[in-house]
Amino acid sequence: MADKLNIKIANEYYYLKQSNCLTIDEVDDAQRFHILMEALDIVQLRTEDQENTFSMLSVVLWLGNISFHVIDNENHVEVVINEGIIYLIVLFVSFLN
């Protein structure tokens, strides 16, 4: 799933690294994720709905990585072409197909 959603490590996301607290001692994130996935199966959330939920979370994280730069004295901006915007374009095109 991480490859499909182009998931990176937490400190690569602007939104997440703002807290300066990306890990908690003695908390196993992988184990907690496994428990979450089991819980979603127990409540019978369809696989498609699970994937859509994680896709939305991925988009929100990537949106936080979009940057802009001012192009004139009137504060007009352009999007900086970086990995975040490229991923979002690819994702958007895949939704259209």
C-alpha positions, 0 to 999 in steps of 0.5 A: 500500500505504501508504494501505491500511495507513494508514502514517504517517511513522516519527516518528509511531510511538511504537515507532520514535521511541524510538531517536532514529535514524529515518534513516541518512545515504546510505541510500535507504529507498525503494530498499531497499523496492523491493529487498525487494519484488523479493526477495519476488517472486523467492522467490515469496512470494504477494502475499496473504502479502506484504500480510498480513505488512505488515498485521501490521507495521502493526498492531504499529506502531499498537499502540505508539501506544495510550495509557491513562489511570488512572481511579481510585485502584486503577490501573484504566485506560481506553484513550485514543481516538486515531487509533491505536485507531480504526485498529485497530478499523477493521482488526479489523472489516475482518478480521471481514468 
